[in-house]
Amino acid sequence: MTASRKSTSGLTRRQALAFGAAALATPFVIRGARAAGDFRILTWEGYAEPEWVKPFEEKHGVKTSVVYAGSVDEMFAKMQGSQGADFDVVAFDTSSFARYIDASLIRPLDLSKVPNAANLLPAFHAVAPLMRGKDQYGVPFAWGSLPLVYDKAAFPTAPDSWSVMWDPANAQKIIALDDANNSIVLAAILLGFKDPFHLTDEQFDKVKEKLIEQKKLLLTYYAGFDDGVAIFAQSGIKAMFSMGEPQVPGLKAKGVDAAFVIPKEGAIGWLDCWTVSAGTKDVDLAHAWVDACLDRKVGAYLSDKKSYGNTTDGDANTRNGFTYADKLVWLQTPENFEKRIAVWNEVKAAP
């Protein structure tokens, strides 16, 4: 995270992913009725910038209108309200694809109309949540992680395992997200379960036991980006299960020599993808937008200016430290979200 719009945009996206937080007000939001000739985009802040919007408009002779969503649920509600007819393209993360496809809100892509898909880096060639049978419904665009953040004073050598979050030696010096799904996924990853998004009853029991074990060692759970940074800085915390990479700059701004690491077990990753709305007014133009977003120059901008991992420019990822996409477990729709909330509540209620 750096100064100005870059930090604001980055935090908004990551907070929206993890917690469905309200979006920050932005002068770029366009609301209300749109002209018949407009190309209509529903997305997150930072994903429809002038650097590629203007060339797209000039090339295709259209005017774009952009609506920025403030949460995962808000985005789905906007699409569902018109069965996709209010938008031509929409960007969301892998955990949402099942419900969009099931609700018939997006259409399969014709990749012959997206030649820049050839720019996709190897880690993004086969992303299971984007597929339904032989049909592909999205193309990867931007990504990040929920890594292990640690104080370098406490760990001169970076910890290599999530087990530090369960180590009695760190009791009362660790904090974790108050987040049902992400906490359960993380415990499942540490336990070595092959599919942390589709757990059996036996696996749920082991995850619950593991999380209760951790709860006894935590100083507290935290519920937001700023909350986590403040508790970490004020309480001499050694490590935390973080909301994302930008919490490190937030801690450094408070005088903590913090860093993050992707442990050997892997970490949760979010991956936002462009899709074509089922209600698009121009299928070819919608595919042209997806193609424009996969230009390597756009990928470089995402990493250099917005602090997101990108999916098309490996050099930009390398110079910005985004070299660990292959170590991430991309979010998927869980088997039973209500059950996960119930299990999480049991964990938090445990002595």
N, C-alpha and C positions, 0 to 999 in steps of 0.2 A: 504494500500500500504506500502511495506517495501522496503528495499534497493535491489540493483542488478537486476537480470532478472525478479524478481517478479513484481516490479513496472513497468518496461518497457513493459512487456507482458500485464499486466492488463490495462494500459492506451491505448496501441495500440488497444486492443479489444474494449474497450468502445468508443474510438474516432471513430473507424471504424463503429461501430453500429450507432452512432448518426449523424455522418457527412460524412462518406465515405472517411475519410482521408487516405493519402498514408501510406503504412506500413513502419515501420522502417526497415532498412537493417538488415538482419540476416544471419549468416553463415550457418544456418540450411536449408535454402531454396534450393531445388533441382529443377533445370529447365532443359528444353530440353527433348530429347528422353529418354525413360526408358526401361530397359531390360524387356524381355517378361515375366520373372518370378516374377517381382516386384509386391508388393501390394501397390497400389497408393492412397494416402490420400490427400485431399484438405481440409484445415482447417485454424483456427486462431492460432497464436502463443500461446503456453502453453497447447495446446490440444493434442499434440503427443510427449510426453516427454519420455526420455530413460527409466524411471521407469516402464512404461508399454509397450513401444514399443519393448524393448529388450526381455522381457518374451514372448510377442506375436510372435516375429520372431523365437525364439528358440522352442516354442511349435509347431508351424506350419511349420517350415522349410522354411521360406520365408524371403525375404529382402524387407523392406519398403522404399518407396520414398515419401517424404512429400513436398507439396507445400503450403506455407502460403500466404493467400490472404491479401490484404491491405484494401479492402472495400467490402461492400455488392455487389455493382455492378460489381466489378472485379471478385468476386467469381462466380456470375451468368454467366458472359461472358465466363469464362474459361469452365464452364460446357456446356454452350450452343454451344460453338465453335465446340465441338466434339459430341454433343448430349449425353454427359456423358461418352463417350468411353475412355477418358483420365484418368478417376479416378474410383476407386472402392467404396470409401466412401467419404462423404462430410458432414461438420458440419456447420449449419447456424441457424439463430434465427427464431422464430415463424412467424414474419412478412413476411418472404419470401416463406413460404410453398405453398401458392396459386399459385404463378407464376412458381415454380418448378414443381408442379403437373400438372398444365395446359400445360406446355411445355414438359411434359413426360420425365423429366430429372432424376427423382428418381422413385423407385419402392416400392410397399407396403412391409412392413416388415412381416416376418414370426416369430412371437414372440415365437413359440415353439423352435426356434433356438437361442433364447436369454434368457436363464434361469436366468441370473442376473437381468432381468427386475423385478424380484420379490424383488430386493433391493430398488426399487424406493420408495421414501417417499410419504406419502399421498397427498401432495400438487401437485404431478406430475403424479397422476394416470389417470386423465381425462383432457387432454389439447386439447381443441377443434380445434385449428389450425392444429394439426397434423393429423386430421381425414378427410377422404373424403368418405362419406358413411360409410361402415363397415370396411374400410381399414385404417390402421395406417401406416403413412409414416415416422415417426421419434420417437426417444426416447430422453427425456430430459437429459442433461448432465451438463451444467453450467449456472449460472444465476446471475443477479444483478439488480440494480434499478436506477431510476433517482429520488432521494429523495430530501427533503427539507434540505438544508444546512444552518446553522445559527451560529451566533456568541454568545457564551455562556455569554459573558459580556452584550449583549443586551437582552438576554432571559435566565435569571438564571434558569427558568423552561422551559423545551423544549416546543415549540409551538405545539399544537395538531391539527392544521388545516391549510390547504393551504390558508385560508382567510388572513393570515398575509401578503401574497403577494399582497393583495388587500386592505390593511388597510392604510388609509390616514396618520395614525400616523407614518408610516414607509416610507413616501414619500421621494424619492431621496436617500433612503438607501437600496434599493432592486434592484437586477438585475436578468435577465432571459435569457434563451437560445434563440438565433436567429434561431429557428427551427420550420418550419411550422407544420409538423405533430405532433411532441411531444407537442408543445404549445397548439394546438387545442385539443389533447387528454386530456391534463391536465385540460384545462378549462371545457371540457365536464365532466370529473370526478368530479370536484368541483361543477358543476351544477347538479350532480346526475343523469346524463343520463346513462341508463342501458348499452348501447353499444356505447362506445366512438369512435368506428372505423367505424360505419355505421350510420351517422347522417342524419336526415331529413333536408329539407330546413329551416324549422322553428327552428330546433336545431342549424343549422349553423348560423342563424341570432343571436341567443342568445349567442352563443360562440363568435362570432365576437364582439358583444356588450361588453361582459365580458372582452375580451382581450384588447379592446380599453380603457375600464375603467382602466385596469391595466397599460397600456402604459403610462398614464398620471402620474403615480406614480413612474415609473422606472427611475433610473439614466441612464441606458442604457441596450441594449441587448449585449450579448457577443457571440463570434463565435467559441470558442475552449477551451479546458481544461485549458491551461496555461493563456489564455486571461481572463477567468473567475476568476481564482485564483488571478491573478495580480490585477484586478480591485477591487475585494473584499478586498484584503489586503491593497491596497493603498488608498481606498476611504471610509473607515469606514463603509462598508456595513454590514447591520444587517442580511440579509437572501437572499438566491437565489434558484431558480429552477436549480438544478445541473445536470451535465453530469453523475454523478455516485459517488459511495462511495469514490473512491480515491481522490476526490477533498478535502476531510477533511484533510488527511495527507499533501496534498500540501499546504493547508492554515496553518497548524500547523508549517510547515517548515519555513513559513514566519512570525511566531510569533502570529498568530491568534488562539485564543482558540475556535476552531470550533468543531461542532458536526453535525450529521445528524439525521433526524427522518422520519419515514413513518407516515404521518398524518392520522387522523381518516377516511378521505375519501378514503385512499389508495394511490397508486402511480404507475407510469408506471414501468413495469418490462421487462427486456429482458431475453429470455430463449433460449440458444443454444442447438441444438439437433443433434444427429448423424443420418444420413440417408444412404441408400444404393443406389448407382448410378444405373440408368437404363442401363448404359453401362459397368457394372462390368464384369470382366473376370471370377470371381469365386463367385457366390452368397453365398455359404456356408462360404467361408473365410470372406467375407464382414460381414456377420452376426456374425461370431466369433470375429471380431474386435469390433463391437458394444457391444457384450457381455463382452469383456475384459474391455471396458471403463466403464462399469457399476459395476465393482468390487468396493467394499467399500473402499479398500485401495487407489484406484484412486480418489474416491470422497474426501477422507481425504487429499490427496496431493493437489487437486485443492484449497481447502479452506485454508490449513495450509501454503502452499508454494506460491500460486498464488493469494490469496485474492479474489477468486470467491466463490459464493455460490455453493454448490454441490447438487446433487439430490439423493444420496444414503447413505450418512453417516450423520445422524442427530447429533451425538456427535461432529463431526468436525464443523458442522454449528454452533452449540451452543457455542463452545469455541472461535469461530471467530466472533460471533455476528450476524450470518446470520440466524435470527430466524423469519423472516417476509415474507417468500415466499407466505403465504396464504393471505397477504394483498396487493399483487401486481396484476395489470392488465397486462397480457402478451400481448406484441405487436402483432398486426394482420395487415394484408393487409387492408388499408383503402378503403372506397367505391369509392373515386375519388381523387387520389393524386393531380392531376392538379388543381382541385377545391380548395383543401386545400392550395396549394401554392398561388392561386389567393386571397383567403380570407386573408391569412397571409400578403400578400403584401398590401391589403387594410387596415389591422390593422396598419402596420408600416407607412403607408402614412397618417393615420388619425392625426389631430391636437392634 
